[in-house]
């Protein structure tokens, strides 16, 4: 169906029925239980099916919805009618929600699943992925909840703002999360089907967004926003437009480059853009070079974090598998893709997050660009950490060394990690670092003096006084020690390991 969920009445009926059945993240988790729920999250669906088939009478509606929309099981029409009693089966079929299967059963034609931001529950409408339906995806396939969209949602700064732009909204996942802290949300996409499903997602959740069709920043020409978020079709390839959700029709990484280079024209003063991106890497030891070139003339501050690096075979395999194509077609397409990588001299693809910050009114400091690789599973970006990162950079710019020496600093909750080797006198420390748990790249190497300095930062005496005490203890010149210590102190502040005491 090219125009699914075109009836507002059907969308409203679905919302009412699913709420009544407790089709929520907590409701589904409670039905499946810890073990089956964990197995289902790993892609092992049979134990979840077993649980739903044994559901008590009061949970039959929920069990049917789980089997239908989450497990892809064909359900008898009478069960579907009982689970979704407000909307007639004929209306659900007409709106592309379900479709006839064998022996009078019905199967889901769309993916409708619950998700949560930790405070509120949502329902998200998308197309079913390749694991749920045989054959290749539609060219205008609308992607559902995935790793990239979840990563972006976790990383977005959630400060209240007036206007936000969700560029490349897809089924509307980012707009859902923006609704809690943005007065006005504009969501764009080049795919009319995506905008149709995004409209359904908004209505299912009682929201209203300004949905616009068009490419890049064209639908918002001349407009500015306090917050821009984007999980665009960033896949690096030849420029073919095989699947709209992943392919931009622009060769290489030109889409991401264009977004970065044009973002400044659409950010309000002090505004932030957070963009999931892929970039070409020809020299893995100098992966920053390409993205740094994109940033050069933007006038924006930037924090670029490479979360993953994929070699060409791994990268192509990921996206050919994702599309559900036949082995023969995937092999042919994959071979052509790798030939292009070879011809372009591409060693691999960097994947990660680019966060941009427009200067505040009256701000005159030069744009600061920090590009780093942060790959730890426990170092994923979060909104509070991203916001704090930019606040710390601004603080460091405004504070001279003399001002820092007169400031009382405190050490955040950290771990001291030591590396030791056995020697003739027992274990000998060969390296040490201080790490702030949960902070992306919040680790800094320390020696005997800096670890003592960090331990002394309790918000009680100025930094300069601590340095004087350490200098006296070690018998060194205080001014020389201060000069040597300031880069370490600034790095620690930048990583959130030290902060100004209140």
C-alpha positions in Angstrom: 0.0 0.0 0.0 1.4 3.4 -1.0 -0.8 5.4 1.5 -1.0 3.4 4.7 -3.0 4.7 7.7 -4.6 7.4 5.7 -7.7 7.4 8.0 -7.4 9.5 11.2 -10.2 7.5 12.7 -8.3 4.2 12.3 -5.2 5.7 13.8 -7.3 6.9 16.8 -8.9 3.5 17.1 -5.5 1.8 17.1 -4.3 4.2 19.8 -7.3 3.5 22.0 -7.1 -0.3 21.6 -3.4 -0.6 22.1 -3.6 1.5 25.3 -6.5 -0.6 26.6 -4.4 -3.8 25.9 -1.4 -2.3 27.8 0.7 -2.5 24.6 3.5 -0.5 26.2 7.2 -1.2 26.9 6.4 -2.1 30.5 3.3 -4.2 29.5 5.2 -6.2 27.0 8.2 -6.7 29.3 5.9 -7.8 32.1 4.1 -10.3 29.8 7.3 -11.8 28.4 9.2 -11.9 31.7 12.9 -11.4 32.2 14.3 -14.5 30.4 12.1 -14.5 27.4 12.3 -10.7 27.1 16.1 -10.8 27.1 16.1 -13.6 24.5 13.7 -11.6 22.3 16.0 -8.6 22.5 18.8 -10.8 21.2 16.6 -11.8 18.2 15.6 -15.2 19.7 11.8 -15.0 19.3 10.6 -18.6 20.0 10.6 -18.3 23.8 8.6 -15.1 23.6 6.1 -16.9 21.4 5.9 -19.7 23.9 5.1 -17.2 26.7 2.4 -15.4 24.7 0.7 -18.7 23.8 0.4 -19.4 27.6 -0.9 -16.0 28.5 -3.8 -15.8 30.9 -7.2 -14.7 29.7 -6.8 -11.1 30.9 -3.7 -10.8 28.8 -5.0 -12.4 25.6 -5.4 -9.0 23.8 -1.8 -8.0 24.6 -0.5 -11.5 23.7 -2.2 -11.3 20.3 -0.7 -7.8 19.6 2.8 -9.0 20.6 2.5 -12.1 18.3 1.1 -10.0 15.4 3.3 -6.9 15.4 6.5 -8.0 17.3 6.9 -11.7 16.4 5.4 -11.6 12.9 3.0 -14.5 13.5 -0.2 -15.0 11.5 -3.2 -14.6 13.8 -6.8 -15.8 13.3 -9.0 -12.9 12.2 -11.3 -13.3 15.2 -8.3 -12.9 17.6 -7.2 -9.8 15.8 -10.8 -8.4 16.0 -10.8 -9.1 19.7 -7.5 -7.4 20.2 -8.4 -4.4 18.2 -12.2 -4.1 18.6 -12.6 -0.4 18.0 -11.4 -0.6 14.4 -13.0 -3.0 12.0 -10.9 -5.6 10.3 -11.9 -4.2 6.9 -10.7 -0.8 7.9 -7.4 -2.1 9.2 -6.9 -3.9 5.9 -7.9 -0.8 3.9 -5.3 1.2 5.9 -2.6 -1.3 5.4 -2.3 -2.2 9.0 -2.9 -5.9 8.5 -3.4 -8.1 5.4 -5.0 -11.5 4.7 -2.8 -14.6 5.1 -3.5 -18.3 4.6 -6.6 -20.0 6.1 -8.4 -16.8 6.9 -5.7 -15.6 9.2 -4.3 -12.0 9.3 -0.7 -10.8 9.4 0.8 -7.5 10.2 1.5 -5.3 7.2 3.2 -2.6 9.3 5.5 -2.5 12.3 3.8 -0.9 15.3 5.8 -1.2 18.5 6.0 0.5 21.8 9.1 2.4 23.0 9.8 4.8 25.9 12.0 7.7 26.8 12.1 6.6 30.4 9.2 8.8 31.4 6.6 8.4 28.7 5.5 5.5 26.4 5.2 5.9 22.7 4.0 3.9 19.7 6.1 4.0 16.6 4.8 3.1 13.1 7.2 1.9 10.4 7.6 -0.7 7.8 8.6 -4.3 8.8 12.3 -5.0 8.5 13.9 -7.8 6.4 13.7 -10.2 9.3 9.9 -10.0 9.4 9.1 -10.3 5.7 10.6 -12.3 2.8 12.2 -10.6 -0.1 14.0 -7.3 -0.6 12.7 -4.2 1.1 10.6 -1.6 -0.8 12.5 1.2 -2.4 10.6 3.6 -0.2 10.9 1.4 2.9 10.5 3.4 6.2 13.0 2.3 8.8 11.8 1.7 12.3 13.7 1.8 15.6 17.3 1.0 15.0 20.7 1.3 16.6 21.5 4.7 15.0 18.2 6.2 15.9 18.5 5.0 19.5 22.1 6.3 19.8 21.0 9.7 18.5 18.0 9.9 20.8 20.3 9.2 23.8 22.8 11.8 22.7 20.4 14.7 22.0 20.6 17.6 24.5 17.1 17.8 26.1 17.2 21.5 27.2 13.9 23.3 26.5 14.0 25.2 23.2 11.5 27.1 21.0 12.2 25.5 17.6 13.6 22.2 16.6 14.2 20.5 13.2 14.2 16.8 12.7 15.9 16.5 9.3 15.2 13.1 7.7 12.6 12.2 10.2 11.7 8.7 8.8 8.9 7.3 11.0 9.3 10.2 13.4 11.4 8.6 16.2 13.5 11.8 17.0 10.4 14.0 16.7 8.7 11.9 19.4 11.5 12.6 21.8 11.7 16.3 20.9 8.1 16.8 21.8 8.8 16.9 25.5 11.2 19.9 25.4 10.5 21.8 22.1 7.7 24.2 21.5 7.6 23.8 17.7 8.9 20.8 15.7 9.5 20.8 12.0 10.2 17.3 10.6 11.3 16.7 7.0 11.9 13.8 4.6 12.3 13.2 0.9 10.1 10.1 1.2 6.4 10.7 1.1 5.7 7.3 2.6 7.9 8.2 5.6 6.0 11.4 6.1 2.7 9.5 6.0 3.9 7.1 8.7 5.4 9.9 10.7 2.0 11.6 10.7 0.5 8.4 12.0 3.2 8.1 14.7 2.5 11.7 15.8 -1.3 11.1 15.9 -1.0 7.8 17.8 0.9 9.7 20.5 -1.4 12.7 20.6 1.3 15.0 19.0 1.3 17.4 16.1 4.4 18.2 14.0 5.0 20.4 11.0 5.8 17.7 8.4 7.4 18.9 5.1 8.7 17.0 2.1 12.0 17.9 0.6 15.7 17.2 0.5 18.4 18.6 2.9 17.6 22.1 4.1 15.4 22.9 1.1 12.0 22.6 3.1 13.3 25.1 5.7 15.1 27.6 3.5 15.6 30.9 5.3 14.6 29.5 8.7 16.7 29.0 11.9 16.3 26.5 14.7 17.6 26.2 18.3 18.1 22.5 17.8 18.7 20.4 14.7 18.8 16.6 14.9 19.4 14.3 11.9 19.8 10.6 11.3 20.0 11.0 7.5 20.5 8.5 4.7 24.3 8.6 5.4 25.4 5.3 3.7 28.6 5.9 1.7 28.3 4.5 -1.8 28.4 5.1 -5.5 25.5 7.6 -5.5 22.8 5.0 -6.5 19.4 5.5 -4.9 18.4 1.9 -4.2 16.7 2.4 -0.8 15.6 5.9 0.2 16.0 5.3 4.0 19.8 4.7 3.6 20.9 6.1 0.2 21.0 9.8 -0.5 21.7 9.6 -4.3 24.9 11.6 -3.6 28.2 9.8 -4.2 30.5 9.1 -1.3 29.9 11.0 1.9 28.7 14.2 0.1 25.4 14.2 2.0 27.0 14.4 5.4 29.5 17.0 4.1 26.7 19.2 2.8 24.7 18.9 6.0 27.7 20.0 8.1 28.7 22.8 5.7 25.1 24.2 5.6 24.1 23.8 9.2 25.3 27.2 10.3 22.8 28.9 8.0 20.0 27.3 9.9 21.1 27.5 13.5 19.9 30.2 15.8 22.7 31.9 17.9 23.8 29.4 20.5 21.9 26.7 18.7 23.0 23.1 18.5 23.0 20.5 15.6 23.5 16.8 16.3 24.0 14.7 13.3 24.6 10.9 12.9 27.2 10.6 10.1 29.5 8.3 8.1 32.7 9.6 6.5 35.3 8.2 4.1 38.6 7.2 5.6 41.6 6.8 3.4 44.2 6.9 6.1 42.9 5.3 9.4 45.8 7.0 11.3 44.5 10.4 10.2 40.8 9.8 9.9 40.1 13.3 11.3 41.4 15.1 8.2 38.3 14.7 6.1 35.8 15.9 8.6 38.0 18.7 9.8 37.9 20.0 6.2 34.1 20.1 6.4 34.2 22.2 9.5 36.8 24.6 8.4 34.6 27.4 7.2 31.4 26.8 9.2 32.2 29.2 12.0 30.8 26.6 14.4 32.2 24.8 17.4 32.3 21.1 16.9 32.7 17.8 18.7 33.2 14.9 16.4 33.2 11.4 17.9 34.1 8.4 15.8 32.3 5.5 17.5 33.2 2.8 14.9 35.5 2.2 12.0 34.4 -0.4 9.4 36.6 -1.9 6.7 34.9 -2.0 3.2 33.9 -5.7 3.3 32.3 -5.3 6.8 30.5 -2.1 5.7 29.1 -3.5 2.5 28.1 -6.7 4.1 26.2 -4.8 6.8 24.1 -2.9 4.3 23.5 -5.7 1.8 22.3 -7.9 4.6 20.1 -5.2 6.0 18.1 -4.9 2.7 17.0 -8.5 2.7 18.2 -9.1 -0.9 18.8 -12.6 -2.3 22.3 -14.0 -2.0 22.9 -13.6 -5.7 21.7 -10.0 -5.9 23.6 -9.1 -2.7 26.8 -10.6 -4.0 26.5 -8.7 -7.3 25.7 -5.4 -5.7 28.3 -6.0 -3.0 31.0 -6.7 -5.6 30.2 -3.5 -7.5 30.3 -1.6 -4.2 33.7 -2.9 -3.3 35.0 -2.2 -6.7 34.0 1.4 -6.2 35.7 1.5 -2.8 38.9 0.2 -4.4 38.8 2.7 -7.2 38.3 5.5 -4.7 41.2 4.3 -2.5 38.9 4.0 0.6 40.4 2.1 3.5 37.1 2.1 5.5 34.2 4.2 6.8 34.1 6.1 10.0 30.8 6.2 11.8 29.7 8.4 14.6 28.2 11.7 15.9 29.0 15.2 14.8 27.7 17.9 17.3 27.8 21.5 16.2 27.3 24.6 18.3 26.7 28.1 17.0 28.4 31.0 18.8 26.3 32.7 21.4 25.3 36.4 21.0 28.4 38.5 21.8 30.7 35.5 21.8 34.0 36.2 20.1 36.2 33.1 20.7 37.5 31.3 17.6 35.6 28.1 16.6 37.0 25.1 18.4 37.0 21.7 16.7 37.7 18.6 18.7 37.8 15.3 16.9 38.4 12.0 18.8 37.7 8.3 18.7 35.6 7.0 21.6 34.7 3.3 21.1 34.0 2.0 24.6 30.6 0.3 25.0 30.2 2.2 28.3 31.2 5.5 26.7 28.2 6.2 24.6 27.2 9.8 24.2 24.3 11.1 26.3 22.5 14.4 26.2 23.8 15.6 29.6 27.4 14.7 28.7 27.3 16.4 25.3 25.8 19.6 26.9 28.4 19.5 29.7 31.2 19.0 27.2 30.4 22.3 25.4 29.9 24.1 28.7 33.3 23.0 29.9 35.0 24.1 26.7 33.4 27.6 27.1 34.5 27.7 30.8 38.1 26.8 29.9 38.2 29.5 27.2 37.0 32.2 29.7 39.3 31.2 32.5 42.9 32.3 32.4 45.6 30.3 34.1 45.8 32.9 36.9 42.1 32.8 37.4 42.2 29.0 37.6 45.0 29.2 40.2 42.7 31.3 42.4 39.8 28.9 42.0 38.7 26.1 44.3 38.3 22.9 42.4 36.7 19.6 43.3 37.4 16.2 41.8 34.4 14.3 40.4 33.7 10.7 41.6 36.5 8.9 39.8 38.5 5.7 39.9 42.3 5.5 40.1 43.4 2.7 37.8 47.0 1.4 38.0 48.9 -0.9 35.7 51.7 -2.9 37.4 54.3 -5.4 36.4 56.0 -8.0 38.6 59.6 -7.1 39.5 62.4 -8.1 41.9 60.7 -6.1 44.7 57.1 -7.2 43.9 54.5 -5.4 41.9 55.8 -2.2 40.4 53.4 0.5 39.1 54.2 1.3 35.4 51.2 3.5 34.6 48.2 5.1 36.2 45.1 6.9 35.1 42.0 8.6 36.6 38.7 7.7 35.0 35.3 9.2 35.5 32.7 6.4 35.1 30.1 7.0 32.4 31.9 9.9 30.9 32.9 9.5 27.2 36.8 9.6 27.1 36.8 10.8 30.7 40.2 9.4 31.5 43.5 11.1 32.0 47.0 9.7 32.8 48.5 10.7 36.1 51.9 10.7 37.7 52.7 11.0 41.4 52.2 14.7 41.5 49.0 15.0 39.5 47.3 12.1 41.4 48.2 13.9 44.6 46.8 17.2 43.2 43.5 15.5 42.1 43.2 14.0 45.6 43.7 17.4 47.1 41.0 19.1 45.0 38.1 18.9 47.5 36.7 22.4 47.0 38.4 23.7 50.1 41.5 25.7 49.1 42.5 27.4 45.8 44.3 25.4 43.2 47.4 27.7 43.6 47.6 26.9 47.3 47.6 23.1 46.6 50.3 23.6 44.0 52.4 25.6 46.5 52.0 22.8 49.1 53.0 20.1 46.6 56.0 22.1 45.4 57.2 22.5 49.0 56.8 18.8 49.6 58.7 17.8 46.5 61.3 20.6 46.8 60.6 22.2 43.4 59.8 25.7 42.3 56.2 26.5 42.7 55.9 28.6 39.6 57.5 25.9 37.5 55.2 23.3 38.9 52.1 25.5 38.2 53.2 25.9 34.6 53.7 22.2 34.2 50.4 21.4 36.0 48.1 23.7 34.1 47.8 21.6 30.9 46.9 18.6 33.0 44.4 20.6 35.0 42.7 22.0 31.9 42.5 18.5 30.4 40.9 17.2 33.6 38.4 20.0 33.6 37.6 19.4 29.9 36.9 15.7 30.7 34.7 16.6 33.7 37.2 15.1 36.1 37.8 18.4 37.8 35.2 21.1 38.2 34.8 24.5 40.0 33.5 24.1 43.5 30.4 26.1 44.4 
